[in-house]
Amino acid sequence: MMQQEIHEETRREQDLVKIGKIPGFYDKGTVRQIKERKQLFEAFQTSLESTN
């Protein structure tokens, strides 16, 4: 009985994390958005390296 309650609570927490309802967790965006951010970051890093 206790094991099942723990399992259900864990599942609820995971679902809340997935939809971004728990503070400290957030949706990182679509794959395209993540790739765009990565490209921006890499371009910024490259420009920093070339100025040094």
mmJSON file of the N, C-alpha and C atoms, coordinates in Angstrom:
{"data_MODEL":{"atom_site":{
"group_PDB":["ATOM","ATOM","ATOM","ATOM","ATOM","ATOM","ATOM","ATOM","ATOM","ATOM","ATOM","ATOM","ATOM","ATOM","ATOM","ATOM","ATOM","ATOM","ATOM","ATOM","ATOM","ATOM","ATOM","ATOM","ATOM","ATOM","ATOM","ATOM","ATOM","ATOM","ATOM","ATOM","ATOM","ATOM","ATOM","ATOM","ATOM","ATOM","ATOM","ATOM","ATOM","ATOM","ATOM","ATOM","ATOM","ATOM","ATOM","ATOM","ATOM","ATOM","ATOM","ATOM","ATOM","ATOM","ATOM","ATOM","ATOM","ATOM","ATOM","ATOM","ATOM","ATOM","ATOM","ATOM","ATOM","ATOM","ATOM","ATOM","ATOM","ATOM","ATOM","ATOM","ATOM","ATOM","ATOM","ATOM","ATOM","ATOM","ATOM","ATOM","ATOM","ATOM","ATOM","ATOM","ATOM","ATOM","ATOM","ATOM","ATOM","ATOM","ATOM","ATOM","ATOM","ATOM","ATOM","ATOM","ATOM","ATOM","ATOM","ATOM","ATOM","ATOM","ATOM","ATOM","ATOM","ATOM","ATOM","ATOM","ATOM","ATOM","ATOM","ATOM","ATOM","ATOM","ATOM","ATOM","ATOM","ATOM","ATOM","ATOM","ATOM","ATOM","ATOM","ATOM","ATOM","ATOM","ATOM","ATOM","ATOM","ATOM","ATOM","ATOM","ATOM","ATOM","ATOM","ATOM","ATOM","ATOM","ATOM","ATOM","ATOM","ATOM","ATOM","ATOM","ATOM","ATOM","ATOM","ATOM","ATOM","ATOM","ATOM","ATOM","ATOM","ATOM","ATOM","ATOM"],
"id":[1,2,3,4,5,6,7,8,9,10,11,12,13,14,15,16,17,18,19,20,21,22,23,24,25,26,27,28,29,30,31,32,33,34,35,36,37,38,39,40,41,42,43,44,45,46,47,48,49,50,51,52,53,54,55,56,57,58,59,60,61,62,63,64,65,66,67,68,69,70,71,72,73,74,75,76,77,78,79,80,81,82,83,84,85,86,87,88,89,90,91,92,93,94,95,96,97,98,99,100,101,102,103,104,105,106,107,108,109,110,111,112,113,114,115,116,117,118,119,120,121,122,123,124,125,126,127,128,129,130,131,132,133,134,135,136,137,138,139,140,141,142,143,144,145,146,147,148,149,150,151,152,153,154,155,156],
"type_symbol":["N","C","C","N","C","C","N","C","C","N","C","C","N","C","C","N","C","C","N","C","C","N","C","C","N","C","C","N","C","C","N","C","C","N","C","C","N","C","C","N","C","C","N","C","C","N","C","C","N","C","C","N","C","C","N","C","C","N","C","C","N","C","C","N","C","C","N","C","C","N","C","C","N","C","C","N","C","C","N","C","C","N","C","C","N","C","C","N","C","C","N","C","C","N","C","C","N","C","C","N","C","C","N","C","C","N","C","C","N","C","C","N","C","C","N","C","C","N","C","C","N","C","C","N","C","C","N","C","C","N","C","C","N","C","C","N","C","C","N","C","C","N","C","C","N","C","C","N","C","C","N","C","C","N","C","C"],
"label_atom_id":["N","CA","C","N","CA","C","N","CA","C","N","CA","C","N","CA","C","N","CA","C","N","CA","C","N","CA","C","N","CA","C","N","CA","C","N","CA","C","N","CA","C","N","CA","C","N","CA","C","N","CA","C","N","CA","C","N","CA","C","N","CA","C","N","CA","C","N","CA","C","N","CA","C","N","CA","C","N","CA","C","N","CA","C","N","CA","C","N","CA","C","N","CA","C","N","CA","C","N","CA","C","N","CA","C","N","CA","C","N","CA","C","N","CA","C","N","CA","C","N","CA","C","N","CA","C","N","CA","C","N","CA","C","N","CA","C","N","CA","C","N","CA","C","N","CA","C","N","CA","C","N","CA","C","N","CA","C","N","CA","C","N","CA","C","N","CA","C","N","CA","C","N","CA","C","N","CA","C","N","CA","C"],
"label_alt_id":[null,null,null,null,null,null,null,null,null,null,null,null,null,null,null,null,null,null,null,null,null,null,null,null,null,null,null,null,null,null,null,null,null,null,null,null,null,null,null,null,null,null,null,null,null,null,null,null,null,null,null,null,null,null,null,null,null,null,null,null,null,null,null,null,null,null,null,null,null,null,null,null,null,null,null,null,null,null,null,null,null,null,null,null,null,null,null,null,null,null,null,null,null,null,null,null,null,null,null,null,null,null,null,null,null,null,null,null,null,null,null,null,null,null,null,null,null,null,null,null,null,null,null,null,null,null,null,null,null,null,null,null,null,null,null,null,null,null,null,null,null,null,null,null,null,null,null,null,null,null,null,null,null,null,null,null],
"label_comp_id":["MET","MET","MET","MET","MET","MET","GLN","GLN","GLN","GLN","GLN","GLN","GLU","GLU","GLU","ILE","ILE","ILE","HIS","HIS","HIS","GLU","GLU","GLU","GLU","GLU","GLU","THR","THR","THR","ARG","ARG","ARG","ARG","ARG","ARG","GLU","GLU","GLU","GLN","GLN","GLN","ASP","ASP","ASP","LEU","LEU","LEU","VAL","VAL","VAL","LYS","LYS","LYS","ILE","ILE","ILE","GLY","GLY","GLY","LYS","LYS","LYS","ILE","ILE","ILE","PRO","PRO","PRO","GLY","GLY","GLY","PHE","PHE","PHE","TYR","TYR","TYR","ASP","ASP","ASP","LYS","LYS","LYS","GLY","GLY","GLY","THR","THR","THR","VAL","VAL","VAL","ARG","ARG","ARG","GLN","GLN","GLN","ILE","ILE","ILE","LYS","LYS","LYS","GLU","GLU","GLU","ARG","ARG","ARG","LYS","LYS","LYS","GLN","GLN","GLN","LEU","LEU","LEU","PHE","PHE","PHE","GLU","GLU","GLU","ALA","ALA","ALA","PHE","PHE","PHE","GLN","GLN","GLN","THR","THR","THR","SER","SER","SER","LEU","LEU","LEU","GLU","GLU","GLU","SER","SER","SER","THR","THR","THR","ASN","ASN","ASN"],
"label_asym_id":["A","A","A","A","A","A","A","A","A","A","A","A","A","A","A","A","A","A","A","A","A","A","A","A","A","A","A","A","A","A","A","A","A","A","A","A","A","A","A","A","A","A","A","A","A","A","A","A","A","A","A","A","A","A","A","A","A","A","A","A","A","A","A","A","A","A","A","A","A","A","A","A","A","A","A","A","A","A","A","A","A","A","A","A","A","A","A","A","A","A","A","A","A","A","A","A","A","A","A","A","A","A","A","A","A","A","A","A","A","A","A","A","A","A","A","A","A","A","A","A","A","A","A","A","A","A","A","A","A","A","A","A","A","A","A","A","A","A","A","A","A","A","A","A","A","A","A","A","A","A","A","A","A","A","A","A"],
"label_entity_id":["1","1","1","1","1","1","1","1","1","1","1","1","1","1","1","1","1","1","1","1","1","1","1","1","1","1","1","1","1","1","1","1","1","1","1","1","1","1","1","1","1","1","1","1","1","1","1","1","1","1","1","1","1","1","1","1","1","1","1","1","1","1","1","1","1","1","1","1","1","1","1","1","1","1","1","1","1","1","1","1","1","1","1","1","1","1","1","1","1","1","1","1","1","1","1","1","1","1","1","1","1","1","1","1","1","1","1","1","1","1","1","1","1","1","1","1","1","1","1","1","1","1","1","1","1","1","1","1","1","1","1","1","1","1","1","1","1","1","1","1","1","1","1","1","1","1","1","1","1","1","1","1","1","1","1","1"],
"label_seq_id":[1,1,1,2,2,2,3,3,3,4,4,4,5,5,5,6,6,6,7,7,7,8,8,8,9,9,9,10,10,10,11,11,11,12,12,12,13,13,13,14,14,14,15,15,15,16,16,16,17,17,17,18,18,18,19,19,19,20,20,20,21,21,21,22,22,22,23,23,23,24,24,24,25,25,25,26,26,26,27,27,27,28,28,28,29,29,29,30,30,30,31,31,31,32,32,32,33,33,33,34,34,34,35,35,35,36,36,36,37,37,37,38,38,38,39,39,39,40,40,40,41,41,41,42,42,42,43,43,43,44,44,44,45,45,45,46,46,46,47,47,47,48,48,48,49,49,49,50,50,50,51,51,51,52,52,52],
"pdbx_PDB_ins_code":[null,null,null,null,null,null,null,null,null,null,null,null,null,null,null,null,null,null,null,null,null,null,null,null,null,null,null,null,null,null,null,null,null,null,null,null,null,null,null,null,null,null,null,null,null,null,null,null,null,null,null,null,null,null,null,null,null,null,null,null,null,null,null,null,null,null,null,null,null,null,null,null,null,null,null,null,null,null,null,null,null,null,null,null,null,null,null,null,null,null,null,null,null,null,null,null,null,null,null,null,null,null,null,null,null,null,null,null,null,null,null,null,null,null,null,null,null,null,null,null,null,null,null,null,null,null,null,null,null,null,null,null,null,null,null,null,null,null,null,null,null,null,null,null,null,null,null,null,null,null,null,null,null,null,null,null],
"Cartn_x":[0.831,0.0,0.871,1.798,2.675,3.521,3.997,4.814,4.041,2.773,1.951,1.735,1.52,1.35,2.613,3.758,5.029,5.174,4.839,4.933,4.019,2.797,1.848,2.326,2.852,3.353,4.543,5.42,6.566,6.096,5.098,4.562,3.942,3.228,2.634,3.719,4.78,5.88,6.529,6.736,7.333,6.44,5.136,4.199,4.234,4.308,4.382,5.663,6.765,8.03,7.905,7.282,7.133,6.355,5.335,4.537,5.039,6.132,6.774,6.102,5.448,4.725,5.555,6.735,7.535,8.629,8.746,9.779,11.167,11.984,13.333,13.431,12.31,12.285,11.552,11.94,11.265,11.381,10.523,10.56,11.7,12.585,13.749,13.422,12.236,11.834,11.904,11.549,11.567,13.005,13.173,14.504,15.093,14.262,14.741,15.234,14.475,14.876,16.194,16.356,17.588,18.765,18.57,19.645,20.006,18.991,19.258,20.071,19.704,20.452,21.886,22.042,23.375,24.224,23.639,24.379,24.769,23.848,24.161,25.303,25.225,26.256,27.606,27.611,28.865,29.437,28.578,29.041,29.644,29.007,29.51,30.86,30.966,32.222,33.331,33.021,34.005,34.474,33.532,33.914,34.772,34.493,35.318,36.731,36.832,38.14,38.959,38.305,39.041,39.518,38.874,39.306,40.443,40.672,41.75,43.047],
"Cartn_y":[-1.197,0.0,1.254,1.354,2.522,2.648,1.513,1.509,2.106,1.752,2.266,3.776,4.252,5.694,6.457,5.919,6.552,6.589,5.483,5.399,6.43,6.557,7.522,8.956,9.244,10.59,10.925,9.959,10.157,10.443,9.698,9.906,11.299,11.752,13.096,14.169,13.997,14.963,15.0,13.833,13.78,14.468,14.258,14.911,16.422,16.898,18.34,18.933,18.209,18.682,18.784,17.781,17.779,18.985,19.395,20.536,21.851,21.796,23.014,23.677,22.917,23.504,23.562,22.954,22.941,24.0,24.908,25.945,25.327,25.938,25.427,24.541,24.106,23.314,24.121,23.965,24.696,23.921,24.269,23.669,24.309,23.506,24.039,24.438,24.123,24.517,23.369,23.684,22.667,22.37,21.294,20.922,22.054,22.678,23.776,24.942,25.285,26.39,26.075,24.833,24.436,24.541,24.096,24.185,25.634,26.508,27.93,28.529,28.204,28.713,28.206,26.928,26.338,27.057,27.333,28.027,29.435,30.133,31.475,31.421,30.463,30.32,30.021,29.071,28.707,29.883,30.654,31.827,32.848,33.032,33.96,33.486,32.188,31.63,31.824,31.586,31.736,33.182,34.12,35.531,35.932,35.375,35.666,35.123,33.915,33.298,34.061,34.578,35.283,36.66,37.226,38.538,38.414,37.231,37.039,36.677],
"Cartn_z":[0.0,0.0,0.0,0.923,1.001,-0.264,-0.774,-1.99,-3.164,-3.283,-4.378,-4.238,-3.028,-2.811,-3.205,-2.843,-3.202,-4.719,-5.367,-6.824,-7.485,-6.993,-7.558,-7.35,-6.182,-5.9,-6.803,-6.995,-7.886,-9.302,-9.75,-11.098,-11.226,-10.202,-10.223,-10.32,-9.538,-9.581,-10.957,-11.553,-12.889,-13.912,-13.804,-14.725,-14.558,-13.316,-13.069,-13.641,-13.494,-14.057,-15.574,-16.193,-17.656,-18.143,-17.401,-17.86,-17.265,-16.52,-16.038,-14.859,-14.0,-12.871,-11.591,-11.583,-10.363,-10.49,-9.524,-9.578,-9.719,-10.553,-10.759,-11.984,-12.488,-13.704,-14.761,-15.991,-17.059,-18.367,-19.284,-20.605,-21.375,-21.885,-22.586,-24.017,-24.484,-25.832,-26.813,-28.029,-29.075,-29.474,-30.206,-30.675,-31.516,-32.35,-33.191,-32.337,-31.295,-30.417,-29.714,-29.293,-28.613,-29.575,-30.824,-31.819,-32.103,-32.177,-32.422,-31.28,-30.051,-28.898,-28.913,-29.277,-29.336,-30.378,-31.541,-32.595,-32.15,-31.499,-30.998,-29.988,-29.084,-28.065,-28.703,-29.668,-30.318,-31.1,-31.764,-32.504,-31.539,-30.402,-29.394,-28.866,-28.582,-28.084,-29.116,-30.382,-31.446,-31.541,-31.441,-31.519,-30.318,-29.161,-27.981,-28.163,-28.694,-28.884,-29.917,-30.952,-32.003,-31.541,-30.518,-30.022,-29.014,-28.501,-27.507,-28.166],
"occupancy":[1.0,1.0,1.0,1.0,1.0,1.0,1.0,1.0,1.0,1.0,1.0,1.0,1.0,1.0,1.0,1.0,1.0,1.0,1.0,1.0,1.0,1.0,1.0,1.0,1.0,1.0,1.0,1.0,1.0,1.0,1.0,1.0,1.0,1.0,1.0,1.0,1.0,1.0,1.0,1.0,1.0,1.0,1.0,1.0,1.0,1.0,1.0,1.0,1.0,1.0,1.0,1.0,1.0,1.0,1.0,1.0,1.0,1.0,1.0,1.0,1.0,1.0,1.0,1.0,1.0,1.0,1.0,1.0,1.0,1.0,1.0,1.0,1.0,1.0,1.0,1.0,1.0,1.0,1.0,1.0,1.0,1.0,1.0,1.0,1.0,1.0,1.0,1.0,1.0,1.0,1.0,1.0,1.0,1.0,1.0,1.0,1.0,1.0,1.0,1.0,1.0,1.0,1.0,1.0,1.0,1.0,1.0,1.0,1.0,1.0,1.0,1.0,1.0,1.0,1.0,1.0,1.0,1.0,1.0,1.0,1.0,1.0,1.0,1.0,1.0,1.0,1.0,1.0,1.0,1.0,1.0,1.0,1.0,1.0,1.0,1.0,1.0,1.0,1.0,1.0,1.0,1.0,1.0,1.0,1.0,1.0,1.0,1.0,1.0,1.0,1.0,1.0,1.0,1.0,1.0,1.0],
"B_iso_or_equiv":[0.0,0.0,0.0,0.0,0.0,0.0,0.0,0.0,0.0,0.0,0.0,0.0,0.0,0.0,0.0,0.0,0.0,0.0,0.0,0.0,0.0,0.0,0.0,0.0,0.0,0.0,0.0,0.0,0.0,0.0,0.0,0.0,0.0,0.0,0.0,0.0,0.0,0.0,0.0,0.0,0.0,0.0,0.0,0.0,0.0,0.0,0.0,0.0,0.0,0.0,0.0,0.0,0.0,0.0,0.0,0.0,0.0,0.0,0.0,0.0,0.0,0.0,0.0,0.0,0.0,0.0,0.0,0.0,0.0,0.0,0.0,0.0,0.0,0.0,0.0,0.0,0.0,0.0,0.0,0.0,0.0,0.0,0.0,0.0,0.0,0.0,0.0,0.0,0.0,0.0,0.0,0.0,0.0,0.0,0.0,0.0,0.0,0.0,0.0,0.0,0.0,0.0,0.0,0.0,0.0,0.0,0.0,0.0,0.0,0.0,0.0,0.0,0.0,0.0,0.0,0.0,0.0,0.0,0.0,0.0,0.0,0.0,0.0,0.0,0.0,0.0,0.0,0.0,0.0,0.0,0.0,0.0,0.0,0.0,0.0,0.0,0.0,0.0,0.0,0.0,0.0,0.0,0.0,0.0,0.0,0.0,0.0,0.0,0.0,0.0,0.0,0.0,0.0,0.0,0.0,0.0],
"pdbx_formal_charge":[null,null,null,null,null,null,null,null,null,null,null,null,null,null,null,null,null,null,null,null,null,null,null,null,null,null,null,null,null,null,null,null,null,null,null,null,null,null,null,null,null,null,null,null,null,null,null,null,null,null,null,null,null,null,null,null,null,null,null,null,null,null,null,null,null,null,null,null,null,null,null,null,null,null,null,null,null,null,null,null,null,null,null,null,null,null,null,null,null,null,null,null,null,null,null,null,null,null,null,null,null,null,null,null,null,null,null,null,null,null,null,null,null,null,null,null,null,null,null,null,null,null,null,null,null,null,null,null,null,null,null,null,null,null,null,null,null,null,null,null,null,null,null,null,null,null,null,null,null,null,null,null,null,null,null,null],
"auth_seq_id":[1,1,1,2,2,2,3,3,3,4,4,4,5,5,5,6,6,6,7,7,7,8,8,8,9,9,9,10,10,10,11,11,11,12,12,12,13,13,13,14,14,14,15,15,15,16,16,16,17,17,17,18,18,18,19,19,19,20,20,20,21,21,21,22,22,22,23,23,23,24,24,24,25,25,25,26,26,26,27,27,27,28,28,28,29,29,29,30,30,30,31,31,31,32,32,32,33,33,33,34,34,34,35,35,35,36,36,36,37,37,37,38,38,38,39,39,39,40,40,40,41,41,41,42,42,42,43,43,43,44,44,44,45,45,45,46,46,46,47,47,47,48,48,48,49,49,49,50,50,50,51,51,51,52,52,52],
"auth_comp_id":["MET","MET","MET","MET","MET","MET","GLN","GLN","GLN","GLN","GLN","GLN","GLU","GLU","GLU","ILE","ILE","ILE","HIS","HIS","HIS","GLU","GLU","GLU","GLU","GLU","GLU","THR","THR","THR","ARG","ARG","ARG","ARG","ARG","ARG","GLU","GLU","GLU","GLN","GLN","GLN","ASP","ASP","ASP","LEU","LEU","LEU","VAL","VAL","VAL","LYS","LYS","LYS","ILE","ILE","ILE","GLY","GLY","GLY","LYS","LYS","LYS","ILE","ILE","ILE","PRO","PRO","PRO","GLY","GLY","GLY","PHE","PHE","PHE","TYR","TYR","TYR","ASP","ASP","ASP","LYS","LYS","LYS","GLY","GLY","GLY","THR","THR","THR","VAL","VAL","VAL","ARG","ARG","ARG","GLN","GLN","GLN","ILE","ILE","ILE","LYS","LYS","LYS","GLU","GLU","GLU","ARG","ARG","ARG","LYS","LYS","LYS","GLN","GLN","GLN","LEU","LEU","LEU","PHE","PHE","PHE","GLU","GLU","GLU","ALA","ALA","ALA","PHE","PHE","PHE","GLN","GLN","GLN","THR","THR","THR","SER","SER","SER","LEU","LEU","LEU","GLU","GLU","GLU","SER","SER","SER","THR","THR","THR","ASN","ASN","ASN"],
"auth_asym_id":["A","A","A","A","A","A","A","A","A","A","A","A","A","A","A","A","A","A","A","A","A","A","A","A","A","A","A","A","A","A","A","A","A","A","A","A","A","A","A","A","A","A","A","A","A","A","A","A","A","A","A","A","A","A","A","A","A","A","A","A","A","A","A","A","A","A","A","A","A","A","A","A","A","A","A","A","A","A","A","A","A","A","A","A","A","A","A","A","A","A","A","A","A","A","A","A","A","A","A","A","A","A","A","A","A","A","A","A","A","A","A","A","A","A","A","A","A","A","A","A","A","A","A","A","A","A","A","A","A","A","A","A","A","A","A","A","A","A","A","A","A","A","A","A","A","A","A","A","A","A","A","A","A","A","A","A"],
"auth_atom_id":["N","CA","C","N","CA","C","N","CA","C","N","CA","C","N","CA","C","N","CA","C","N","CA","C","N","CA","C","N","CA","C","N","CA","C","N","CA","C","N","CA","C","N","CA","C","N","CA","C","N","CA","C","N","CA","C","N","CA","C","N","CA","C","N","CA","C","N","CA","C","N","CA","C","N","CA","C","N","CA","C","N","CA","C","N","CA","C","N","CA","C","N","CA","C","N","CA","C","N","CA","C","N","CA","C","N","CA","C","N","CA","C","N","CA","C","N","CA","C","N","CA","C","N","CA","C","N","CA","C","N","CA","C","N","CA","C","N","CA","C","N","CA","C","N","CA","C","N","CA","C","N","CA","C","N","CA","C","N","CA","C","N","CA","C","N","CA","C","N","CA","C","N","CA","C","N","CA","C","N","CA","C"],
"pdbx_PDB_model_num":[1,1,1,1,1,1,1,1,1,1,1,1,1,1,1,1,1,1,1,1,1,1,1,1,1,1,1,1,1,1,1,1,1,1,1,1,1,1,1,1,1,1,1,1,1,1,1,1,1,1,1,1,1,1,1,1,1,1,1,1,1,1,1,1,1,1,1,1,1,1,1,1,1,1,1,1,1,1,1,1,1,1,1,1,1,1,1,1,1,1,1,1,1,1,1,1,1,1,1,1,1,1,1,1,1,1,1,1,1,1,1,1,1,1,1,1,1,1,1,1,1,1,1,1,1,1,1,1,1,1,1,1,1,1,1,1,1,1,1,1,1,1,1,1,1,1,1,1,1,1,1,1,1,1,1,1]
}}}
